[in-house]
């Protein structure tokens, strides 16, 4: 009855008219008013005449009570008892009776408005008591911003039918206590046995453990078969031990330093970053798989990864049914309010390409960041105010009231399963120690930590509650703690006897057929060619438009040209080479997923993988029509996010190796916004966590005079991250080589991330094409030598990579230069040094090697290359490039053109003008002869 909230004494005539209309025909007024008038009529005195249709004088007070009810529903969360260690901030106006046209004199008056909350006609005193218990106790509910009446009604009925108060059986209470005791005792044990070691204790928020335990039980009863969990450091060891069932012995062994192996190629990570997966059986005998995703120090980075993993499992494992799996994200209050990645991921919740059926968000609300008070950490009232972006209800819960928390999270699980939307649980708690166990919180919060020092832990509070309720004996509680601590001591003793807990990685589940790669796997690429008949058939299908659909003339022309490639010329451009890679994989039953900003059409209007009809919104996807039993082709224009979407796609590829999962940046340097995902997952996850991944990143790169923000995909950043065969970095110059490098992702029984610096101007360059045999024969070429020169005539070899090859080629051919060879390095990592050396040595009379690049000297592949060629036959290689710079490129098109011309002239030792010499001194490097 939200529509009642604006009513006041001035609305008497309006109410009177509503009542008259109701008496004539109840269906002419809204349902809420119908129910109210029904109750009102029922309560009218017998002296009233049945024909009396006038609203009585006390009617407006009934409306005031309705306004009071809606006041509690709307703003009750501001006046709750949810903070265990602090007084709540004051909010005005309050819920005082006077603010609703009522007074203490009305407390014993019976009001029919009680019907609205399900208690029938009741005194105002009872109505207020009901509302206080429901909306102002240990749970504060924010939900009135939800715009769907059915959802609002469900939430209100759910809370008001129980007065937002748990009513657990004695067995349920004992299980809650058991899990709470495990949480508290585990932390106490670690604190006494491993003094001074970082563990990011859960103390102050131990109620999280019975809450997670309960949501798994509840979820299983509602059809959930799997949970994917992401969380930061705080409480991670407790979750690993008491939820994920990682053995106490192994955790203690990690504290003892026994998880390390001197012979392992993996570097490992600190124990509070690690992931884990396990199968558990609920009390009702339901099997549930749990995955805790590994998480780096950028606390909220894991959000996108978890959502991507969940979506991948929905697509592959659960045939699109998102009611069988749910993500759980555990945040900190400072990070959920302060990190932009939270918004980027939450904004995905309802998008077709990224939705996962709703996420359970749990916020461990310490009321403090590292040392930053909550008042300095956000402008919003609550750290969870971002939930309003997706109209997700929020339940603020006192972390000391474990039953309230378990009750709230069970309700959240029901809500998620019913409405497939995100829901937030804000656990108001505290951090008993500082940021970590070595930190002193009193330096910055002396008063707060005096209170915390004297504050009982949630277990002891609950034990006292149960004893007072007559549900538990004090001796039983002590025995429970003693018994569990004895178990922990036994596991510690066992851990001390171990020599090592290190285990080589073993792939399971979707990864069961995969293995760890070895150095020899990168010496040459496997065969990835496709037979001619299959290739041409697919080429024809992806370049043909259905005759019964009307497309834009430009699209028809473009597809006509593509059809000519498929059926006549048999020479394919970049767009066709890319789509042939996808089409052939789809025909083999593989799944292809491509997402990013504007990927359906392509930023440079080259892809046109999704076509919109001219006169309607209907879409046609040629790649979805290549074969009868083809694999799914998923392509999604993402929202304007790099960080969130790249994390999502990484997670998607992490959960299953059997999809070609691709993220494309609009321009290569846009990955800057997602650098954290590159650093902390893509480049290092295998070394840290022994987790492989086959994600492909397409980063448009090349200098076309478009300024510093649209030129460079920062090759140098990727090169400095390359080691231990952790990823593949390619800068292809032909459609066929791009075709083969994409197909190569499936041709091996291991997975590595692939970074491809894709072209812009080459998308339509007349020389950047490949003939049919380039696709139907061979494989990816790491190095392509120069077939345009006589080997014996060459005395200078130019090594290059990417788009500059075509400018070098044009100058070589136009000036008829015979003594300079151009060798393309198509794969920058793993760097094919043996192939490069073989190419150089094939020119037996060569005396000079140069690396030519468009990027400044301190950027591009040169810094990495220089370090790697020291033991080769061309170790004296020099560079021709732009002068070292703090910016990637010039913002002036004319200056760009002059720089480019000088690079080409110097590459071939051509005469240069006085003007070009001046340009060289300012902006171009040739280390051995800059003048």
QUIHU-V206481 format. One record per backbone hydrogen bond with DSSP energy under -1.0 kcal/mol. NH is the residue of the N-H (numbers start at 1). CO is the residue of the C=O. E is the energy in kcal/mol with one decimal. If there is no record, write none. Layout:
NH|CO|E / NH|CO|E
//
This chain:
4|1|-2.1 / 5|2|-1.8 / 7|4|-2.1 / 11|8|-2.2 / 15|11|-2.7 / 16|12|-2.9 / 17|13|-2.3 / 18|14|-2.2 / 19|15|-2.6 / 20|16|-2.3 / 21|17|-2.4 / 22|18|-2.5 / 23|19|-2.2 / 24|20|-1.7 / 25|21|-2.9 / 28|25|-2.2 / 29|26|-1.5 / 34|30|-2.4 / 35|31|-2.5 / 36|32|-1.9 / 37|33|-3.0 / 38|34|-2.3 / 39|35|-2.1 / 40|36|-2.6 / 41|37|-2.8 / 42|38|-2.2 / 43|39|-1.7 / 44|41|-1.0 / 48|45|-1.5 / 52|49|-2.0 / 59|56|-1.5 / 62|58|-1.4 / 63|59|-1.8 / 64|60|-2.1 / 65|61|-2.1 / 66|62|-2.1 / 67|63|-2.6 / 68|64|-2.1 / 69|65|-2.5 / 70|66|-2.4 / 71|67|-2.1 / 72|68|-2.2 / 73|69|-2.1 / 74|70|-2.5 / 75|71|-3.1 / 76|72|-1.9 / 78|75|-1.8 / 79|76|-2.1 / 81|137|-2.6 / 99|96|-1.5 / 100|97|-2.4 / 101|98|-1.3 / 102|97|-2.0 / 106|103|-2.1 / 107|104|-1.7 / 109|106|-1.7 / 111|122|-3.3 / 114|111|-1.4 / 115|112|-2.3 / 116|113|-1.7 / 118|115|-1.5 / 119|114|-2.1 / 122|111|-2.0 / 124|109|-1.7 / 125|107|-2.9 / 127|123|-2.2 / 128|124|-2.8 / 129|125|-2.1 / 130|126|-2.3 / 131|127|-2.4 / 132|128|-3.0 / 133|129|-2.2 / 134|130|-2.3 / 135|131|-3.0 / 136|132|-1.8 / 140|396|-3.1 / 142|394|-3.1 / 146|143|-2.2 / 152|148|-2.3 / 153|149|-2.7 / 154|150|-2.3 / 155|151|-2.6 / 156|152|-2.5 / 157|153|-2.7 / 158|154|-2.5 / 159|155|-2.4 / 160|156|-3.2 / 161|157|-1.9 / 164|159|-2.4 / 165|162|-1.4 / 173|169|-2.4 / 174|170|-2.1 / 175|171|-1.9 / 176|172|-2.3 / 177|173|-2.5 / 178|174|-2.5 / 179|175|-2.5 / 180|176|-2.4 / 181|177|-2.9 / 182|178|-2.1 / 183|179|-2.1 / 184|180|-2.5 / 185|181|-2.8 / 186|182|-2.1 / 187|183|-1.6 / 188|184|-2.4 / 189|185|-2.6 / 190|186|-2.4 / 191|187|-2.5 / 192|188|-1.6 / 193|189|-2.3 / 194|190|-2.3 / 197|194|-1.8 / 205|202|-3.0 / 208|205|-2.2 / 209|206|-1.7 / 211|207|-1.7 / 212|208|-2.8 / 213|209|-2.6 / 214|210|-2.2 / 215|211|-2.4 / 216|212|-1.9 / 217|213|-1.8 / 218|214|-3.3 / 219|215|-2.7 / 220|216|-2.3 / 221|217|-1.8 / 222|218|-1.2 / 223|220|-1.5 / 224|219|-2.9 / 225|324|-3.1 / 226|324|-1.0 / 227|289|-2.3 / 228|326|-1.8 / 229|291|-3.7 / 230|328|-2.5 / 235|200|-2.8 / 236|233|-2.7 / 239|235|-2.4 / 240|236|-2.9 / 241|237|-2.2 / 242|238|-3.1 / 243|239|-1.9 / 244|239|-2.8 / 246|240|-3.0 / 251|247|-1.9 / 252|248|-2.9 / 253|249|-2.2 / 254|250|-1.7 / 255|251|-1.6 / 256|252|-1.6 / 257|254|-1.2 / 258|253|-2.9 / 264|261|-1.1 / 268|687|-2.2 / 273|270|-1.9 / 276|292|-2.0 / 278|290|-2.4 / 280|288|-3.0 / 282|286|-2.7 / 285|282|-2.1 / 288|280|-2.8 / 289|225|-2.5 / 290|278|-3.2 / 291|227|-2.0 / 292|276|-3.7 / 293|229|-2.8 / 295|273|-2.3 / 299|297|-1.5 / 301|298|-1.9 / 303|300|-1.7 / 306|302|-2.8 / 307|303|-2.2 / 308|304|-2.5 / 309|305|-2.6 / 310|306|-2.4 / 311|307|-2.5 / 312|308|-2.4 / 313|309|-2.1 / 314|310|-2.4 / 315|311|-2.5 / 316|312|-2.7 / 317|313|-1.8 / 318|313|-1.9 / 320|314|-3.4 / 321|318|-2.4 / 322|320|-1.0 / 324|321|-1.1 / 326|226|-2.0 / 328|228|-2.7 / 329|360|-2.5 / 330|230|-3.1 / 331|362|-3.2 / 333|364|-1.2 / 336|332|-2.5 / 337|333|-1.3 / 338|334|-1.7 / 339|335|-2.4 / 342|339|-1.3 / 344|340|-2.1 / 345|341|-2.3 / 346|342|-2.6 / 347|343|-2.5 / 348|345|-1.5 / 349|346|-1.8 / 351|348|-2.4 / 354|351|-1.8 / 355|351|-2.5 / 360|327|-2.3 / 361|423|-2.9 / 362|329|-3.1 / 363|425|-3.0 / 364|331|-3.1 / 365|363|-1.3 / 365|427|-2.1 / 366|364|-1.4 / 369|372|-2.9 / 374|367|-1.1 / 376|373|-1.8 / 385|382|-1.2 / 387|384|-2.6 / 388|385|-1.6 / 389|386|-1.7 / 392|387|-2.4 / 394|142|-2.7 / 395|424|-2.5 / 396|140|-3.4 / 397|426|-3.0 / 398|138|-2.1 / 399|428|-3.2 / 401|398|-1.8 / 402|400|-1.1 / 405|401|-1.9 / 406|402|-2.6 / 407|403|-2.8 / 408|404|-2.5 / 409|405|-2.5 / 410|406|-2.0 / 411|407|-1.9 / 412|408|-2.3 / 413|409|-2.1 / 414|410|-2.1 / 415|411|-2.5 / 416|412|-2.6 / 417|413|-2.2 / 418|414|-2.1 / 419|415|-3.0 / 420|416|-2.1 / 423|359|-2.2 / 424|393|-2.5 / 425|361|-2.9 / 426|395|-2.6 / 427|363|-2.5 / 428|397|-2.8 / 428|426|-1.0 / 429|365|-2.3 / 432|203|-2.1 / 439|436|-1.9 / 443|440|-1.2 / 444|441|-1.3 / 445|441|-2.4 / 449|445|-2.1 / 450|446|-1.1 / 451|447|-1.4 / 452|448|-2.3 / 453|449|-1.8 / 455|452|-1.2 / 461|457|-2.0 / 462|458|-2.2 / 463|459|-2.8 / 464|460|-2.1 / 465|461|-1.8 / 466|462|-2.8 / 467|463|-2.5 / 468|464|-2.3 / 469|465|-1.8 / 470|467|-1.1 / 471|466|-2.9 / 477|473|-1.6 / 478|474|-2.0 / 479|475|-2.2 / 480|476|-2.3 / 481|477|-1.9 / 482|478|-2.5 / 483|479|-2.7 / 484|480|-2.0 / 485|481|-2.4 / 486|482|-1.9 / 487|483|-1.7 / 488|484|-2.2 / 489|485|-2.1 / 490|486|-2.0 / 491|487|-2.2 / 492|488|-2.3 / 493|489|-2.4 / 494|490|-2.1 / 495|491|-2.4 / 496|492|-2.0 / 501|258|-3.7 / 511|508|-2.1 / 512|509|-1.7 / 514|511|-2.2 / 515|749|-1.7 / 521|518|-1.5 / 522|519|-1.9 / 523|520|-1.4 / 528|778|-1.3 / 530|775|-1.6 / 535|531|-2.5 / 536|532|-2.8 / 537|533|-2.0 / 538|534|-2.4 / 539|535|-2.7 / 540|536|-2.2 / 541|537|-1.9 / 542|538|-2.5 / 549|546|-1.4 / 556|552|-2.4 / 557|553|-2.5 / 558|554|-2.4 / 559|555|-2.8 / 560|556|-1.7 / 561|557|-2.1 / 562|558|-2.0 / 563|559|-2.2 / 564|560|-1.7 / 565|561|-1.6 / 566|562|-2.0 / 567|563|-2.2 / 568|564|-2.7 / 569|564|-1.8 / 570|565|-1.2 / 572|770|-3.1 / 577|573|-2.6 / 578|574|-2.6 / 579|575|-2.3 / 580|576|-2.3 / 581|577|-1.5 / 582|578|-1.9 / 583|579|-3.0 / 584|580|-2.5 / 585|581|-1.8 / 586|582|-2.8 / 587|583|-2.3 / 588|584|-1.0 / 589|586|-1.9 / 590|585|-2.4 / 592|632|-2.2 / 593|660|-2.8 / 594|634|-2.7 / 595|662|-2.2 / 596|636|-1.3 / 599|596|-1.2 / 602|598|-2.4 / 605|602|-2.3 / 607|601|-1.2 / 608|601|-1.8 / 609|600|-2.3 / 610|600|-1.1 / 611|620|-2.8 / 613|618|-2.6 / 614|550|-2.4 / 620|611|-2.9 / 624|621|-1.7 / 625|622|-2.1 / 631|586|-2.4 / 634|592|-3.1 / 636|594|-2.3 / 638|596|-2.4 / 641|639|-3.1 / 646|642|-2.9 / 647|643|-1.9 / 648|644|-2.1 / 649|645|-2.8 / 650|646|-2.3 / 651|647|-2.3 / 652|648|-2.5 / 653|649|-2.3 / 654|650|-2.0 / 655|651|-1.8 / 660|591|-2.9 / 661|659|-1.2 / 662|593|-2.7 / 663|696|-2.8 / 664|595|-1.9 / 665|698|-2.4 / 668|700|-2.2 / 670|667|-2.2 / 671|668|-1.7 / 672|669|-1.6 / 673|670|-1.5 / 674|671|-2.6 / 675|672|-1.6 / 678|674|-1.5 / 679|675|-2.8 / 680|676|-2.9 / 681|677|-1.6 / 682|677|-2.2 / 683|678|-2.8 / 685|681|-2.5 / 688|684|-2.6 / 689|685|-3.1 / 690|686|-1.4 / 696|661|-2.6 / 697|754|-3.0 / 698|663|-2.6 / 699|756|-3.0 / 701|758|-3.4 / 702|711|-2.8 / 710|707|-1.2 / 717|714|-1.2 / 718|714|-1.2 / 719|715|-2.4 / 720|716|-2.0 / 726|723|-1.4 / 728|753|-2.7 / 729|829|-3.1 / 730|755|-3.1 / 731|826|-2.8 / 738|734|-1.9 / 739|735|-2.5 / 740|736|-2.6 / 741|737|-2.3 / 742|738|-1.9 / 743|739|-2.0 / 744|740|-2.1 / 746|743|-1.5 / 754|695|-2.8 / 755|728|-3.3 / 756|697|-3.1 / 757|730|-2.7 / 758|756|-1.2 / 763|760|-1.4 / 764|761|-1.3 / 768|765|-1.0 / 769|767|-2.0 / 770|572|-2.3 / 772|570|-1.5 / 774|771|-1.4 / 775|772|-1.9 / 776|772|-1.6 / 777|773|-1.3 / 784|824|-2.5 / 793|790|-1.7 / 794|791|-1.3 / 795|819|-2.4 / 796|819|-1.7 / 797|848|-2.6 / 798|821|-3.4 / 799|850|-3.4 / 800|823|-2.2 / 805|802|-1.9 / 806|803|-1.2 / 808|804|-2.4 / 809|805|-3.1 / 810|806|-2.2 / 811|807|-1.9 / 812|808|-2.7 / 813|809|-2.7 / 814|810|-2.8 / 815|811|-2.2 / 817|812|-2.5 / 821|796|-2.5 / 823|798|-3.2 / 824|784|-2.9 / 825|800|-3.1 / 826|782|-2.0 / 827|782|-1.6 / 828|729|-2.4 / 829|729|-1.7 / 833|831|-2.2 / 836|832|-2.5 / 837|833|-2.8 / 838|834|-2.4 / 839|835|-2.4 / 840|836|-2.4 / 841|837|-2.8 / 842|838|-1.2 / 843|840|-1.4 / 844|842|-1.1 / 846|843|-2.3 / 847|795|-2.4 / 848|795|-1.1 / 850|797|-2.5 / 851|878|-3.1 / 852|799|-2.8 / 853|880|-2.3 / 857|882|-2.0 / 859|856|-2.3 / 865|861|-2.9 / 866|862|-3.0 / 868|864|-1.3 / 869|865|-1.7 / 872|869|-1.8 / 875|872|-1.3 / 877|874|-1.5 / 878|849|-1.6 / 880|851|-2.6 / 881|925|-2.3 / 882|855|-1.1 / 883|923|-3.7 / 896|892|-2.4 / 897|893|-2.3 / 898|894|-2.2 / 899|895|-2.5 / 900|896|-2.6 / 901|897|-2.3 / 902|898|-2.0 / 903|899|-2.3 / 904|900|-2.1 / 905|901|-2.3 / 906|902|-2.8 / 907|903|-1.9 / 908|904|-1.2 / 910|905|-2.9 / 917|913|-2.0 / 918|914|-1.8 / 919|915|-2.0 / 920|916|-2.3 / 921|917|-2.0 / 922|918|-1.2 / 923|919|-2.7 / 924|920|-2.0 / 925|881|-3.1 / 929|926|-2.0
//
